[in-house]
Amino acid sequence: MSIPSKTYRSAEEFLKSGDAQWVHCVLADFKMPGISGLQLLETLVREGGPPVCIMTSFADDRTRAAVHSGGAVGLLEKPISSANLLNFISASKRKVTGVLPPRYPPSPDQ
């Protein structure tokens, strides 16, 4: 199974790219330099963006509560199981409302 994906150096790079309108889900790390995964989640929820799943190595009760109350559709603990990641992607496709473009636009370097 091939799932088109794209990586970004930071949450800021992703937000500036305008790609949020093209993706059907976002997987973000809880702790990132610059804008954290929670801040990215808050921004995307506020803007009506795609579903977000947070991944972390630090899944204590406080982190779980913050992620879920922030509106994330999931929390994946590292090391991430392939099955759990695929379940998040599949569930995200069902949660997306509206019509998405038929293909993710190619990156400028492709």
BABA-408535 format. One record per atom (N, C-alpha, C): atom name; residue in one letter; residue number from 1; x negated, y, z; chain. Coordinates in steps of 0.02 Angstrom, whole numbers, padded with zeros to 5 digits. Atoms other than C-alpha are relative to their C-alpha. Layout:
% residues N
{rec 'CA', 'A', NUM, {X, Y, Z}, 'A'}
...
% end
This chain:
% residues 110
{rec 'N', 'M', 1, {-00042, -00059, 00000}, 'A'}
{rec 'CA', 'M', 1, {00000, 00000, 00000}, 'A'}
{rec 'C', 'M', 1, {-00045, 00062, 00000}, 'A'}
{rec 'N', 'S', 2, {00039, -00062, 00005}, 'A'}
{rec 'CA', 'S', 2, {-00070, 00169, -00049}, 'A'}
{rec 'C', 'S', 2, {00045, 00058, 00022}, 'A'}
{rec 'N', 'I', 3, {-00038, -00058, -00024}, 'A'}
{rec 'CA', 'I', 3, {-00012, 00324, 00044}, 'A'}
{rec 'C', 'I', 3, {-00042, 00062, -00014}, 'A'}
{rec 'N', 'P', 4, {00038, -00061, 00014}, 'A'}
{rec 'CA', 'P', 4, {-00068, 00492, -00027}, 'A'}
{rec 'C', 'P', 4, {-00010, 00040, 00064}, 'A'}
{rec 'N', 'S', 5, {00014, -00040, -00059}, 'A'}
{rec 'CA', 'S', 5, {-00152, 00596, 00107}, 'A'}
{rec 'C', 'S', 5, {-00053, 00052, -00016}, 'A'}
{rec 'N', 'K', 6, {00049, -00053, 00007}, 'A'}
{rec 'CA', 'K', 6, {-00259, 00749, 00128}, 'A'}
{rec 'C', 'K', 6, {-00024, 00020, 00069}, 'A'}
{rec 'N', 'T', 7, {00027, -00021, -00064}, 'A'}
{rec 'CA', 'T', 7, {-00374, 00803, 00268}, 'A'}
{rec 'C', 'T', 7, {-00020, 00073, -00004}, 'A'}
{rec 'N', 'Y', 8, {00017, -00071, -00007}, 'A'}
{rec 'CA', 'Y', 8, {-00415, 00978, 00329}, 'A'}
{rec 'C', 'Y', 8, {-00053, 00006, 00054}, 'A'}
{rec 'N', 'R', 9, {00052, -00011, -00050}, 'A'}
{rec 'CA', 'R', 9, {-00562, 01044, 00428}, 'A'}
{rec 'C', 'R', 9, {00028, 00024, 00067}, 'A'}
{rec 'N', 'S', 10, {-00030, -00028, -00061}, 'A'}
{rec 'CA', 'S', 10, {-00446, 01128, 00553}, 'A'}
{rec 'C', 'S', 10, {00074, 00012, -00011}, 'A'}
{rec 'N', 'A', 11, {-00071, -00017, 00005}, 'A'}
{rec 'CA', 'A', 11, {-00266, 01169, 00592}, 'A'}
{rec 'C', 'A', 11, {00008, 00066, -00037}, 'A'}
{rec 'N', 'E', 12, {-00003, -00065, 00034}, 'A'}
{rec 'CA', 'E', 12, {-00300, 01346, 00533}, 'A'}
{rec 'C', 'E', 12, {-00004, -00009, -00076}, 'A'}
{rec 'N', 'E', 13, {00007, 00013, 00072}, 'A'}
{rec 'CA', 'E', 13, {-00357, 01281, 00363}, 'A'}
{rec 'C', 'E', 13, {00065, -00028, -00029}, 'A'}
{rec 'N', 'F', 14, {-00063, 00029, 00023}, 'A'}
{rec 'CA', 'F', 14, {-00199, 01177, 00348}, 'A'}
{rec 'C', 'F', 14, {00055, 00053, -00005}, 'A'}
{rec 'N', 'L', 15, {-00052, -00051, 00000}, 'A'}
{rec 'CA', 'L', 15, {-00085, 01322, 00395}, 'A'}
{rec 'C', 'L', 15, {-00010, 00051, -00055}, 'A'}
{rec 'N', 'K', 16, {00015, -00049, 00052}, 'A'}
{rec 'CA', 'K', 16, {-00172, 01442, 00276}, 'A'}
{rec 'C', 'K', 16, {00010, -00029, -00070}, 'A'}
{rec 'N', 'S', 17, {-00005, 00032, 00066}, 'A'}
{rec 'CA', 'S', 17, {-00161, 01316, 00133}, 'A'}
{rec 'C', 'S', 17, {00070, 00004, -00030}, 'A'}
{rec 'N', 'G', 18, {-00069, 00001, 00024}, 'A'}
{rec 'CA', 'G', 18, {00028, 01326, 00121}, 'A'}
{rec 'C', 'G', 18, {00025, -00070, -00016}, 'A'}
{rec 'N', 'D', 19, {-00018, 00069, 00016}, 'A'}
{rec 'CA', 'D', 19, {00032, 01136, 00105}, 'A'}
{rec 'C', 'D', 19, {00056, -00028, 00043}, 'A'}
{rec 'N', 'A', 20, {-00053, 00027, -00044}, 'A'}
{rec 'CA', 'A', 20, {00160, 01115, 00246}, 'A'}
{rec 'C', 'A', 20, {00064, -00011, -00039}, 'A'}
{rec 'N', 'Q', 21, {-00061, 00009, 00041}, 'A'}
{rec 'CA', 'Q', 21, {00296, 01133, 00114}, 'A'}
{rec 'C', 'Q', 21, {-00002, -00063, -00043}, 'A'}
{rec 'N', 'W', 22, {00008, 00058, 00046}, 'A'}
{rec 'CA', 'W', 22, {00227, 00984, 00016}, 'A'}
{rec 'C', 'W', 22, {-00005, -00066, 00036}, 'A'}
{rec 'N', 'V', 23, {00011, 00063, -00035}, 'A'}
{rec 'CA', 'V', 23, {00193, 00855, 00151}, 'A'}
{rec 'C', 'V', 23, {00063, -00023, 00035}, 'A'}
{rec 'N', 'H', 24, {-00059, 00025, -00036}, 'A'}
{rec 'CA', 'H', 24, {00320, 00742, 00232}, 'A'}
{rec 'C', 'H', 24, {-00015, -00016, 00073}, 'A'}
{rec 'N', 'C', 25, {00018, 00008, -00071}, 'A'}
{rec 'CA', 'C', 25, {00223, 00721, 00396}, 'A'}
{rec 'C', 'C', 25, {-00071, 00024, 00012}, 'A'}
{rec 'N', 'V', 26, {00066, -00024, -00020}, 'A'}
{rec 'CA', 'V', 26, {00071, 00783, 00491}, 'A'}
{rec 'C', 'V', 26, {-00023, -00042, 00059}, 'A'}
{rec 'N', 'L', 27, {00033, 00034, -00055}, 'A'}
{rec 'CA', 'L', 27, {-00047, 00684, 00601}, 'A'}
{rec 'C', 'L', 27, {-00055, 00046, 00025}, 'A'}
{rec 'N', 'A', 28, {00048, -00047, -00028}, 'A'}
{rec 'CA', 'A', 28, {-00145, 00800, 00716}, 'A'}
{rec 'C', 'A', 28, {-00028, -00026, 00065}, 'A'}
{rec 'N', 'D', 29, {00031, 00019, -00063}, 'A'}
{rec 'CA', 'D', 29, {-00267, 00771, 00856}, 'A'}
{rec 'C', 'D', 29, {00021, 00049, 00054}, 'A'}
{rec 'N', 'F', 30, {-00019, -00042, -00056}, 'A'}
{rec 'CA', 'F', 30, {-00219, 00838, 01027}, 'A'}
{rec 'C', 'F', 30, {-00053, 00053, 00013}, 'A'}
{rec 'N', 'K', 31, {00056, -00046, -00013}, 'A'}
{rec 'CA', 'K', 31, {-00391, 00917, 01053}, 'A'}
{rec 'C', 'K', 31, {-00038, 00012, -00065}, 'A'}
{rec 'N', 'M', 32, {00037, -00020, 00061}, 'A'}
{rec 'CA', 'M', 32, {-00461, 01010, 00903}, 'A'}
{rec 'C', 'M', 32, {-00032, 00067, 00014}, 'A'}
{rec 'N', 'P', 33, {00028, -00068, -00007}, 'A'}
{rec 'CA', 'P', 33, {-00576, 01160, 00890}, 'A'}
{rec 'C', 'P', 33, {00049, 00051, -00030}, 'A'}
{rec 'N', 'G', 34, {-00047, -00051, 00025}, 'A'}
{rec 'CA', 'G', 34, {-00479, 01321, 00863}, 'A'}
{rec 'C', 'G', 34, {00070, -00016, 00025}, 'A'}
{rec 'N', 'I', 35, {-00070, 00016, -00017}, 'A'}
{rec 'CA', 'I', 35, {-00292, 01291, 00859}, 'A'}
{rec 'C', 'I', 35, {00005, -00073, 00020}, 'A'}
{rec 'N', 'S', 36, {-00007, 00069, -00024}, 'A'}
{rec 'CA', 'S', 36, {-00252, 01135, 00960}, 'A'}
{rec 'C', 'S', 36, {00057, -00035, -00037}, 'A'}
{rec 'N', 'G', 37, {-00055, 00037, 00029}, 'A'}
{rec 'CA', 'G', 37, {-00136, 00998, 00903}, 'A'}
{rec 'C', 'G', 37, {00067, 00023, 00025}, 'A'}
{rec 'N', 'L', 38, {-00063, -00026, -00028}, 'A'}
{rec 'CA', 'L', 38, {-00002, 01064, 01021}, 'A'}
{rec 'C', 'L', 38, {00019, 00067, -00030}, 'A'}
{rec 'N', 'Q', 39, {-00014, -00065, 00031}, 'A'}
{rec 'CA', 'Q', 39, {-00018, 01239, 00950}, 'A'}
{rec 'C', 'Q', 39, {00023, -00008, -00072}, 'A'}
{rec 'N', 'L', 40, {-00022, 00015, 00069}, 'A'}
{rec 'CA', 'L', 40, {-00004, 01169, 00773}, 'A'}
{rec 'C', 'L', 40, {00071, -00026, 00002}, 'A'}
{rec 'N', 'L', 41, {-00068, 00027, -00008}, 'A'}
{rec 'CA', 'L', 41, {00149, 01070, 00828}, 'A'}
{rec 'C', 'L', 41, {00050, 00056, 00011}, 'A'}
{rec 'N', 'E', 42, {-00045, -00056, -00016}, 'A'}
{rec 'CA', 'E', 42, {00230, 01227, 00902}, 'A'}
{rec 'C', 'E', 42, {00013, 00042, -00062}, 'A'}
{rec 'N', 'T', 43, {-00007, -00040, 00060}, 'A'}
{rec 'CA', 'T', 43, {00197, 01324, 00742}, 'A'}
{rec 'C', 'T', 43, {00044, -00034, -00051}, 'A'}
{rec 'N', 'L', 44, {-00039, 00036, 00050}, 'A'}
{rec 'CA', 'L', 44, {00267, 01190, 00628}, 'A'}
{rec 'C', 'L', 44, {00073, -00009, 00021}, 'A'}
{rec 'N', 'V', 45, {-00069, 00006, -00024}, 'A'}
{rec 'CA', 'V', 45, {00422, 01163, 00736}, 'A'}
{rec 'C', 'V', 45, {00035, 00067, -00008}, 'A'}
{rec 'N', 'R', 46, {-00030, -00066, 00006}, 'A'}
{rec 'CA', 'R', 46, {00454, 01351, 00742}, 'A'}
{rec 'C', 'R', 46, {00016, 00018, -00072}, 'A'}
{rec 'N', 'E', 47, {-00009, -00017, 00071}, 'A'}
{rec 'CA', 'E', 47, {00436, 01365, 00553}, 'A'}
{rec 'C', 'E', 47, {00041, -00052, -00038}, 'A'}
{rec 'N', 'G', 48, {-00040, 00051, 00033}, 'A'}
{rec 'CA', 'G', 48, {00543, 01212, 00517}, 'A'}
{rec 'C', 'G', 48, {-00041, -00045, -00045}, 'A'}
{rec 'N', 'G', 49, {00046, 00040, 00040}, 'A'}
{rec 'CA', 'G', 49, {00394, 01115, 00452}, 'A'}
{rec 'C', 'G', 49, {00012, -00074, 00006}, 'A'}
{rec 'N', 'P', 50, {-00007, 00073, 00001}, 'A'}
{rec 'CA', 'P', 50, {00367, 00929, 00429}, 'A'}
{rec 'C', 'P', 50, {-00007, -00030, 00070}, 'A'}
{rec 'N', 'P', 51, {00008, 00034, -00063}, 'A'}
{rec 'CA', 'P', 51, {00375, 00803, 00571}, 'A'}
{rec 'C', 'P', 51, {-00074, -00007, 00018}, 'A'}
{rec 'N', 'V', 52, {00069, 00002, -00024}, 'A'}
{rec 'CA', 'V', 52, {00216, 00798, 00677}, 'A'}
{rec 'C', 'V', 52, {-00008, -00057, 00050}, 'A'}
{rec 'N', 'C', 53, {00020, 00050, -00049}, 'A'}
{rec 'CA', 'C', 53, {00134, 00654, 00769}, 'A'}
{rec 'C', 'C', 53, {-00068, 00022, 00026}, 'A'}
{rec 'N', 'I', 54, {00063, -00018, -00032}, 'A'}
{rec 'CA', 'I', 54, {-00004, 00691, 00893}, 'A'}
{rec 'C', 'I', 54, {-00038, -00063, 00018}, 'A'}
{rec 'N', 'M', 55, {00042, 00056, -00021}, 'A'}
{rec 'CA', 'M', 55, {-00149, 00572, 00919}, 'A'}
{rec 'C', 'M', 55, {-00048, 00025, 00053}, 'A'}
{rec 'N', 'T', 56, {00044, -00021, -00054}, 'A'}
{rec 'CA', 'T', 56, {-00258, 00573, 01073}, 'A'}
{rec 'C', 'T', 56, {-00033, -00060, 00034}, 'A'}
{rec 'N', 'S', 57, {00033, 00049, -00043}, 'A'}
{rec 'CA', 'S', 57, {-00380, 00478, 01181}, 'A'}
{rec 'C', 'S', 57, {00018, 00013, 00073}, 'A'}
{rec 'N', 'F', 58, {-00015, -00023, -00068}, 'A'}
{rec 'CA', 'F', 58, {-00309, 00567, 01334}, 'A'}
{rec 'C', 'F', 58, {00075, 00000, 00013}, 'A'}
{rec 'N', 'A', 59, {-00072, 00005, -00005}, 'A'}
{rec 'CA', 'A', 59, {-00130, 00504, 01345}, 'A'}
{rec 'C', 'A', 59, {00023, -00011, 00072}, 'A'}
{rec 'N', 'D', 60, {-00027, 00005, -00067}, 'A'}
{rec 'CA', 'D', 60, {-00087, 00540, 01526}, 'A'}
{rec 'C', 'D', 60, {00072, 00026, 00000}, 'A'}
{rec 'N', 'D', 61, {-00070, -00021, -00003}, 'A'}
{rec 'CA', 'D', 61, {00088, 00584, 01587}, 'A'}
{rec 'C', 'D', 61, {00010, 00073, -00020}, 'A'}
{rec 'N', 'R', 62, {-00006, -00071, 00017}, 'A'}
{rec 'CA', 'R', 62, {00059, 00771, 01570}, 'A'}
{rec 'C', 'R', 62, {-00005, 00011, -00076}, 'A'}
{rec 'N', 'T', 63, {00008, -00005, 00072}, 'A'}
{rec 'CA', 'T', 63, {-00001, 00753, 01390}, 'A'}
{rec 'C', 'T', 63, {00061, -00027, -00036}, 'A'}
{rec 'N', 'R', 64, {-00060, 00029, 00031}, 'A'}
{rec 'CA', 'R', 64, {00145, 00640, 01345}, 'A'}
{rec 'C', 'R', 64, {00059, 00048, 00005}, 'A'}
{rec 'N', 'A', 65, {-00056, -00047, -00010}, 'A'}
{rec 'CA', 'A', 65, {00269, 00764, 01419}, 'A'}
{rec 'C', 'A', 65, {-00007, 00061, -00045}, 'A'}
{rec 'N', 'A', 66, {00011, -00060, 00042}, 'A'}
{rec 'CA', 'A', 66, {00191, 00912, 01327}, 'A'}
{rec 'C', 'A', 66, {00012, -00015, -00073}, 'A'}
{rec 'N', 'V', 67, {-00009, 00019, 00070}, 'A'}
{rec 'CA', 'V', 67, {00189, 00821, 01161}, 'A'}
{rec 'C', 'V', 67, {00074, -00011, -00016}, 'A'}
{rec 'N', 'H', 68, {-00070, 00015, 00014}, 'A'}
{rec 'CA', 'H', 68, {00368, 00760, 01173}, 'A'}
{rec 'C', 'H', 68, {00044, 00062, 00009}, 'A'}
{rec 'N', 'S', 69, {-00041, -00061, -00009}, 'A'}
{rec 'CA', 'S', 69, {00440, 00923, 01242}, 'A'}
{rec 'C', 'S', 69, {-00016, 00052, -00054}, 'A'}
{rec 'N', 'G', 70, {00018, -00045, 00055}, 'A'}
{rec 'CA', 'G', 70, {00347, 01015, 01103}, 'A'}
{rec 'C', 'G', 70, {00034, -00016, -00066}, 'A'}
{rec 'N', 'G', 71, {-00037, 00018, 00060}, 'A'}
{rec 'CA', 'G', 71, {00448, 00923, 00973}, 'A'}
{rec 'C', 'G', 71, {-00034, -00050, -00046}, 'A'}
{rec 'N', 'A', 72, {00034, 00050, 00041}, 'A'}
{rec 'CA', 'A', 72, {00326, 00792, 00910}, 'A'}
{rec 'C', 'A', 72, {00046, -00061, -00008}, 'A'}
{rec 'N', 'V', 73, {-00040, 00061, 00010}, 'A'}
{rec 'CA', 'V', 73, {00407, 00638, 00834}, 'A'}
{rec 'C', 'V', 73, {-00037, -00062, 00025}, 'A'}
{rec 'N', 'G', 74, {00037, 00057, -00026}, 'A'}
{rec 'CA', 'G', 74, {00270, 00528, 00904}, 'A'}
{rec 'C', 'G', 74, {-00064, 00020, 00033}, 'A'}
{rec 'N', 'L', 75, {00065, -00007, -00032}, 'A'}
{rec 'CA', 'L', 75, {00113, 00509, 01007}, 'A'}
{rec 'C', 'L', 75, {-00037, -00066, -00010}, 'A'}
{rec 'N', 'L', 76, {00040, 00060, 00013}, 'A'}
{rec 'CA', 'L', 76, {-00021, 00386, 00952}, 'A'}
{rec 'C', 'L', 76, {-00063, 00004, 00042}, 'A'}
{rec 'N', 'E', 77, {00060, 00002, -00041}, 'A'}
{rec 'CA', 'E', 77, {-00157, 00334, 01073}, 'A'}
{rec 'C', 'E', 77, {-00057, -00032, -00039}, 'A'}
{rec 'N', 'K', 78, {00060, 00027, 00033}, 'A'}
{rec 'CA', 'K', 78, {-00333, 00304, 01007}, 'A'}
{rec 'C', 'K', 78, {-00026, -00059, 00041}, 'A'}
{rec 'N', 'P', 79, {00002, 00009, 00072}, 'A'}
{rec 'CA', 'P', 79, {-00387, 00185, 00945}, 'A'}
{rec 'C', 'P', 79, {00070, -00013, -00028}, 'A'}
{rec 'N', 'I', 80, {-00067, 00003, 00030}, 'A'}
{rec 'CA', 'I', 80, {-00237, 00199, 00831}, 'A'}
{rec 'C', 'I', 80, {00009, -00066, -00038}, 'A'}
{rec 'N', 'S', 81, {-00014, 00061, 00037}, 'A'}
{rec 'CA', 'S', 81, {-00159, 00039, 00769}, 'A'}
{rec 'C', 'S', 81, {00030, 00018, -00068}, 'A'}
{rec 'N', 'S', 82, {-00027, -00012, 00068}, 'A'}
{rec 'CA', 'S', 82, {-00122, 00033, 00583}, 'A'}
{rec 'C', 'S', 82, {00075, -00007, -00001}, 'A'}
{rec 'N', 'A', 83, {-00073, 00011, 00000}, 'A'}
{rec 'CA', 'A', 83, {00052, -00034, 00618}, 'A'}
{rec 'C', 'A', 83, {00036, 00061, 00030}, 'A'}
{rec 'N', 'N', 84, {-00032, -00059, -00031}, 'A'}
{rec 'CA', 'N', 84, {00094, 00113, 00733}, 'A'}
{rec 'C', 'N', 84, {-00003, 00060, -00046}, 'A'}
{rec 'N', 'L', 85, {00007, -00055, 00047}, 'A'}
{rec 'CA', 'L', 85, {00028, 00238, 00606}, 'A'}
{rec 'C', 'L', 85, {00050, -00007, -00058}, 'A'}
{rec 'N', 'L', 86, {-00047, 00012, 00055}, 'A'}
{rec 'CA', 'L', 86, {00130, 00159, 00466}, 'A'}
{rec 'C', 'L', 86, {00072, 00009, 00023}, 'A'}
{rec 'N', 'N', 87, {-00067, -00011, -00026}, 'A'}
{rec 'CA', 'N', 87, {00284, 00160, 00577}, 'A'}
{rec 'C', 'N', 87, {00016, 00074, 00005}, 'A'}
{rec 'N', 'F', 88, {-00010, -00072, -00004}, 'A'}
{rec 'CA', 'F', 88, {00262, 00347, 00608}, 'A'}
{rec 'C', 'F', 88, {00013, 00028, -00070}, 'A'}
{rec 'N', 'I', 89, {-00009, -00026, 00069}, 'A'}
{rec 'CA', 'I', 89, {00244, 00382, 00421}, 'A'}
{rec 'C', 'I', 89, {00068, -00020, -00026}, 'A'}
{rec 'N', 'S', 90, {-00065, 00024, 00023}, 'A'}
{rec 'CA', 'S', 90, {00396, 00276, 00381}, 'A'}
{rec 'C', 'S', 90, {00057, 00037, 00034}, 'A'}
{rec 'N', 'A', 91, {-00052, -00036, -00037}, 'A'}
{rec 'CA', 'A', 91, {00501, 00357, 00518}, 'A'}
{rec 'C', 'A', 91, {00004, 00073, -00021}, 'A'}
{rec 'N', 'S', 92, {00002, -00070, 00021}, 'A'}
{rec 'CA', 'S', 92, {00446, 00530, 00461}, 'A'}
{rec 'C', 'S', 92, {00036, 00010, -00065}, 'A'}
{rec 'N', 'K', 93, {-00034, -00005, 00065}, 'A'}
{rec 'CA', 'K', 93, {00509, 00498, 00286}, 'A'}
{rec 'C', 'K', 93, {00076, 00004, 00010}, 'A'}
{rec 'N', 'R', 94, {-00072, 00000, -00013}, 'A'}
{rec 'CA', 'R', 94, {00682, 00464, 00358}, 'A'}
{rec 'C', 'R', 94, {00023, 00063, 00035}, 'A'}
{rec 'N', 'K', 95, {-00019, -00060, -00037}, 'A'}
{rec 'CA', 'K', 95, {00680, 00622, 00466}, 'A'}
{rec 'C', 'K', 95, {-00001, 00063, -00043}, 'A'}
{rec 'N', 'V', 96, {00006, -00060, 00042}, 'A'}
{rec 'CA', 'V', 96, {00637, 00743, 00326}, 'A'}
{rec 'C', 'V', 96, {00068, 00016, -00030}, 'A'}
{rec 'N', 'T', 97, {-00063, -00021, 00030}, 'A'}
{rec 'CA', 'T', 97, {00787, 00843, 00269}, 'A'}
{rec 'C', 'T', 97, {-00016, 00044, -00060}, 'A'}
{rec 'N', 'G', 98, {00012, -00040, 00060}, 'A'}
{rec 'CA', 'G', 98, {00807, 00934, 00105}, 'A'}
{rec 'C', 'G', 98, {-00035, -00042, -00053}, 'A'}
{rec 'N', 'V', 99, {00031, 00035, 00057}, 'A'}
{rec 'CA', 'V', 99, {00723, 00890, -00058}, 'A'}
{rec 'C', 'V', 99, {-00074, 00020, -00003}, 'A'}
{rec 'N', 'L', 100, {00072, -00012, 00008}, 'A'}
{rec 'CA', 'L', 100, {00535, 00872, -00070}, 'A'}
{rec 'C', 'L', 100, {-00018, -00004, -00073}, 'A'}
{rec 'N', 'P', 101, {00023, 00008, 00069}, 'A'}
{rec 'CA', 'P', 101, {00440, 00894, -00232}, 'A'}
{rec 'C', 'P', 101, {-00017, -00073, -00013}, 'A'}
{rec 'N', 'P', 102, {00010, 00070, 00016}, 'A'}
{rec 'CA', 'P', 102, {00416, 00729, -00324}, 'A'}
{rec 'C', 'P', 102, {-00070, -00025, 00016}, 'A'}
{rec 'N', 'R', 103, {00068, 00021, -00014}, 'A'}
{rec 'CA', 'R', 103, {00227, 00728, -00295}, 'A'}
{rec 'C', 'R', 103, {-00034, 00054, 00041}, 'A'}
{rec 'N', 'Y', 104, {00042, -00048, -00035}, 'A'}
{rec 'CA', 'Y', 104, {00105, 00810, -00178}, 'A'}
{rec 'C', 'Y', 104, {-00043, 00034, -00052}, 'A'}
{rec 'N', 'P', 105, {00040, -00032, 00052}, 'A'}
{rec 'CA', 'P', 105, {00015, 00942, -00281}, 'A'}
{rec 'C', 'P', 105, {-00073, -00021, 00006}, 'A'}
{rec 'N', 'P', 106, {00071, 00020, -00003}, 'A'}
{rec 'CA', 'P', 106, {-00163, 00891, -00327}, 'A'}
{rec 'C', 'P', 106, {-00042, 00055, 00031}, 'A'}
{rec 'N', 'S', 107, {00045, -00049, -00028}, 'A'}
{rec 'CA', 'S', 107, {-00302, 00975, -00232}, 'A'}
{rec 'C', 'S', 107, {-00041, 00031, -00055}, 'A'}
{rec 'N', 'P', 108, {00037, -00034, 00053}, 'A'}
{rec 'CA', 'P', 108, {-00406, 01101, -00330}, 'A'}
{rec 'C', 'P', 108, {-00062, -00039, -00023}, 'A'}
{rec 'N', 'D', 109, {00060, 00036, 00019}, 'A'}
{rec 'CA', 'D', 109, {-00556, 00983, -00329}, 'A'}
{rec 'C', 'D', 109, {00015, -00067, -00034}, 'A'}
{rec 'N', 'Q', 110, {-00017, 00064, 00034}, 'A'}
{rec 'CA', 'Q', 110, {-00460, 00839, -00412}, 'A'}
{rec 'C', 'Q', 110, {00011, 00013, -00073}, 'A'}
% end
